């Protein structure tokens, strides 16, 4: 398995016209500062990221709504689940199960090292 997902990177300028409804937190991999590359042209973000594929370690992991252990849990990830990591800050990875979500924060210690 490669450490990077394969997504089409659009060529030329990305344009959005008219208002776009923001999805609920924990759904699409979209934050104000960055978004999954597959959402380029659909949602506006400062940066679009091609995710790095990682797997959940043997004990599984909760996916949280915020980068805090006391935040709401979006879903529980089973051992071996492939996740697409979009950002790592400190002890937390912002990740998703794909461009359709769900998305949330997973403890980095719960992820296996990147293949490569």
N, C-alpha and C positions, 0 to 999 in steps of 0.2 A: 504494500500500500504506500502510495506517495504521501509526503508530508504536506502537500498543497492540493487543494481542490481545483478542478478545472471549470472556469467560468469565462464566458465571452466578455471581453473588455470592449465597450463601445468606442468607435472612432469618432472624431469630431466633437463639437460642443454638445453638452448635455443640456437640454432645455425642458423646463416644466412650465406649463401655461395654466393659469387659473389656480384656485385654491385646491389643496390636496389635504384630505383628512388624515390626521396622525393616527396610527394604529395604537391600540391599548398597550401599555407596558407589558413585557413578557410574551408578546406575540411576535411580530416581525423583527428581524435583527436590524433595528434602526434606532439610533440615538441622534441627538442634535449635532454631535461632533463627527460621527462616522456611521457608516451603514455597510451592509453586505454588498459586494459588487453586483450581484444579481438584481439589486433594487435601483441601480443607476438608471436614470431616465424615468423612474416611477415616483421616487421620493427624493427630496432635496436634503443633502447632508454636506458638511464641509469636506469630508473625505470618504472614499469608497474603498473597502478592503477586500482583497482576495484572501479568504480564510486559510488557515493552516489546520489540517485534519489531525486530530488527536483522539485517543481512545480513553474511555473511563477505566480506571484501575479496578482491581478485583473486588473492592468493597462497595462499589457503586458510589453515587454522589447525588446530593440534592442540587437542583438548579434554582438559585434564589432570584428574587426580583431586584434586589440591591446587593451590593458587595459587603454584606454583613450577615453573620450567621443567624442573627435574630430577625431577618427580613422574611417576608412570605416566600414559600416555596412554590415555584412555577410548576415543576415536575420532578420526579425522581428518576435519575439515570441509572440504568442497570450496568453492571460490569461488562466491558467490551463494547459499549455503545460508542459509535463514532460521533464526535462533535466537531464543529467547525469553529475554531478559535479566531476571534476578530481583534481582541485586545487583551493584553495582560498588564495589570497594574498591581504591584505588591503581591499579595497572596491570592489574588482573584483573577480569573480569566472570564472575559465577557465572551460568550459562545452561543451557538445555536445548533439546532439539528438540521438546518438547511435554510434556504432563503425564505421559506414559508413559516419558519419558526418551529417550535417556540424558541425564545431567546432568554438569556439570563446569565447570572454570575455563578461560576463553579469554582470551588477551591482548587488552585493550581496543583496542590498536593494530591488531589483526587484524579489527576490525569497522568497517563503514561507519557514518557518523553517522546518528542516528535521523532518520527521515523526519518532516517536519512543518513 
